[in-house]
Amino acid sequence: MEGARLIEPGVKYWILQTLKESSKHKYISRSITGNILIAAALIIFVGGFITYKYYTKLTPQEKAANARDKNGHLLSTMLTHKVDTYRKNEDLITDMPIWDMP
């Protein structure tokens, strides 16, 4: 006498195949959702970076002002050095230049 079976012989196979198909569809849908979210995050990041670079870019007027400030600083440094050199040489009794010995 055979043991008692609680389900029909083909039902077990059908349930296992249905679970496999369900698992496959679930995996595919999660993969697609994950890829879409990652792509959206990448697009937002790159778009934000490009927007930031666009709005923080210096205008030609600001570039010219920075160049003038840089040149003004250079000229003031040169003038200060020239005045210091003149004062250093002015303290001498004669107008002979100072020779720095190493």
C-alpha positions in Angstrom: 0.0 0.0 0.0 1.3 3.4 -0.9 1.5 6.2 1.5 -1.1 8.9 1.5 -0.5 11.9 -0.7 -1.8 15.2 0.3 -1.5 16.9 -3.1 -1.9 15.7 -6.7 1.3 14.6 -8.5 1.3 17.6 -11.0 0.5 20.2 -8.4 3.9 20.1 -6.7 5.6 20.6 -10.1 3.2 23.5 -11.0 3.8 25.3 -7.7 7.6 25.0 -8.0 7.5 26.3 -11.6 5.1 29.1 -10.6 7.5 30.2 -7.7 10.5 30.1 -10.1 8.6 32.3 -12.6 7.5 34.7 -9.8 11.0 34.9 -8.5 12.4 35.6 -12.0 9.8 38.4 -12.6 10.5 39.9 -9.1 14.3 39.9 -9.8 13.8 41.6 -13.2 11.4 44.2 -11.8 13.8 45.0 -9.0 16.7 45.2 -11.4 14.9 47.6 -13.7 13.8 49.7 -10.7 17.3 49.8 -9.3 18.8 50.7 -12.7 16.3 53.5 -13.2 17.0 54.9 -9.7 20.7 54.8 -10.2 20.4 56.5 -13.6 18.2 59.2 -12.2 20.6 59.8 -9.4 23.5 60.0 -11.8 21.6 62.4 -14.1 20.7 64.6 -11.1 24.3 64.7 -9.9 25.8 65.5 -13.3 23.1 68.1 -14.0 23.6 69.7 -10.6 27.4 69.9 -11.1 27.0 71.4 -14.6 24.4 73.9 -13.3 26.8 74.9 -10.4 29.7 75.4 -12.8 27.5 77.5 -15.1 26.3 79.8 -12.4 29.6 80.2 -10.6 31.5 81.0 -13.9 33.1 84.5 -13.9 31.8 87.1 -16.3 34.3 88.9 -18.5 33.9 92.0 -16.3 34.8 90.0 -13.2 37.7 88.5 -15.0 39.0 91.9 -15.9 38.5 93.2 -12.4 40.5 90.2 -11.0 43.3 91.0 -13.5 43.3 94.6 -12.5 43.5 93.7 -8.8 46.3 91.2 -9.6 48.3 93.8 -11.6 47.6 96.5 -8.9 49.0 94.2 -6.2 52.1 93.5 -8.3 52.7 97.2 -9.0 52.2 98.1 -5.3 54.7 95.3 -4.3 57.2 96.6 -6.9 56.8 100.2 -5.6 57.2 99.1 -2.0 60.4 97.3 -2.9 61.7 100.3 -4.8 60.9 102.6 -1.9 62.6 100.2 0.6 65.7 100.0 -1.6 65.8 103.8 -1.9 65.5 104.3 1.9 68.2 101.6 2.5 70.6 103.4 0.2 69.6 106.8 1.5 71.0 106.0 5.0 74.5 105.8 3.7 76.9 108.7 4.0 78.0 108.2 0.4 75.9 107.3 -2.6 77.9 104.0 -3.0 75.8 100.9 -3.3 75.8 98.2 -0.6 77.6 95.1 -1.5 76.1 92.0 0.2 78.8 89.4 0.9 77.7 85.8 1.0 
